[in-house]
Amino acid sequence: MTLDEIRARIDSIDRKIISLFCMRMDAVANMSEIKKEINKPIEDLEREEKKIDALKETCPEKYEIYAEALLHKLMDLSKSYQFSRIGRFGLLGQKLGHSYSPQIHKMLGNYTYCLYEKEFNEVERFLKNGNFDGLNVTIPYKKAVLPFLDSLSPAARRIGSVNTVVREENGRLHGYNTDYDGFDYLIKYTGIMPKNKKCLVLGNGGVAPTIRDVLRNHEAREIITVSRHGENNYSNLSRHADSEIIVNATPVGMYPDNGNSLVNLDIFRHLEGVIDVVYNPLRTKLILDAEKKGIPCSGGLPMLIMQAIRASELFTKSQFAANKSREVYKAILSNTSNIALIGMPGCGKTTTGQVLSKKLRREFVDLDDKIEELLGCSIENYFKKHSEEEFRVAETNVLQKYSAMNHLVIATGGGVVTREENNNLLRQNSCIIYLKREDLQNLPDTGRPISQSVPVEYLAKERLPIYEKWSDLIIEGSSPEDCAEKIIRELKLN
């Protein structure tokens, strides 16, 4: 056979391949419509891998790696085509690296959801020429987008703020305010009702106008806005010490600004509720302070989820079941919360944490290992030259870094509870689990300088009440495997 004849044969085969490819994409289009109707995710990685493994075995071994590459490319093209038919959506903001929105929208619809980080001078061009069907809008562009929209919903026009944009079939951009739905849901979720109450709103930008609108519609008796330079500012908060509800509408306390708060709750003697729209960390310092005082409170995660649900309904022109918000909330909370293990030295925190890490496919952090990395030597050697107080400072510094992260399994040192500030660090993002052991005399003390120098009875008397006080859950088990299984079962992580 000549070269020209071989080329002609390949051309003939290629035409058949293209014809079959077009038939395949037609079938993919039909499949995308069905998936959209039944709200089934486009991507199913487990099924794809099984299909690829089965198909590549039907060709000679010498072609398997090439067949596998071709099938992966076909799968990618199929998913890309399905996503393009269903919609292209995303989040517009300035710094979005730690947004939960992609996780939430993945649970809500069969559409692509991207993060669009833009500077102020890029917003107009992106809105006019960007390749999207709908957007969520976050800090600092909720007001900045207004001049570039063709129309507004009544709530968006009344409030003067937009957090959702939908491109209509005629290409016009319509702005909505689903933050209203989110905050309205949040106050109902918490049971903190503003009717006839004096409400203090911290901040006057971003979501603050929306919050004031919701509070007015819930018949708040008085709404005071506090800003840095206004008539009511953070230097004269005492004039509003009679406030009954406080809402933080600023980013203060948001990651990576963890641990900061604009107000000291001690001056407010009549507080009945505290709300912080910040959702990362799960508990800001403001919320932790309210919890310690027994004041009903909530972070912003329920609000974030409900506004996303309302935005998704606008994106897809469909409606979710009434319980969808709680379903998504539990899933996001499970995916973002850390599991922090506390307990006596040698009680099995590290080994249990390692088992949990493997079972849950989460990163494992042993704080003692991280402290040794910071110190540049073993903890045992560090104690030969330094005091326990110096060590505790280093421990807190390391905890501050890792407790601000999400989706970790953290094994703490036995003495982490000796500093009260560590409680806030752990609680901001973690479910704290106390691994309880009855056989304290059998706990190992190798490599543990404090356990070697202080009788276990003394340590137990000091620390056991604190472990119980700090913990969200107490677990006793016969082995690390047993403890891990109990934790997974109690937290409903399986």
ZIVEN-V303894 format. One line per field, one symbol per residue. psi: psi as a letter, one per 30 degrees, with the letter a starting at -180 (. if undefined). A space follows every 10 residues. Layout:
BEGIN
psi=???
END
This chain:
BEGIN
psi=kleeeeeeee eeeeeeeeee eeeeeeeeee eeeeeeeghk kekieeeeee eeeeeffflk efgeeeeeee eeeeeeeeee eeefeeljla kkaejgfgkf eeeeffffli lkjlkjjkle ffeeeeeefl ilflkkkakh gffffefglf lkleeeeeeh kkgkkkjleg fkkkkljfee eeeeeeeeef gjkfkglkkj jjlgacfeee eeeeeefghk ekjkkklega ejaffhfffh fgkfkkkjgl gkfkkggkgk kfljfffjfg kfkkkkfkfj lejleeeeee effgkklkag eeeeeeeeee eeeeefhlkl lfgeeeeeee eeeeffkljk klllkgfgee eeeeeeeeef hlkkjjeeee eeeefgllee eeffflleee eeeeeeeeee efffllhlkk jllfgfffke ffeeeefegl jkkjjkkeie fgkkgkgjee effkkeeeee eeeeeeeeef kfkkkklfle eeeeeeeeee fhf.
END
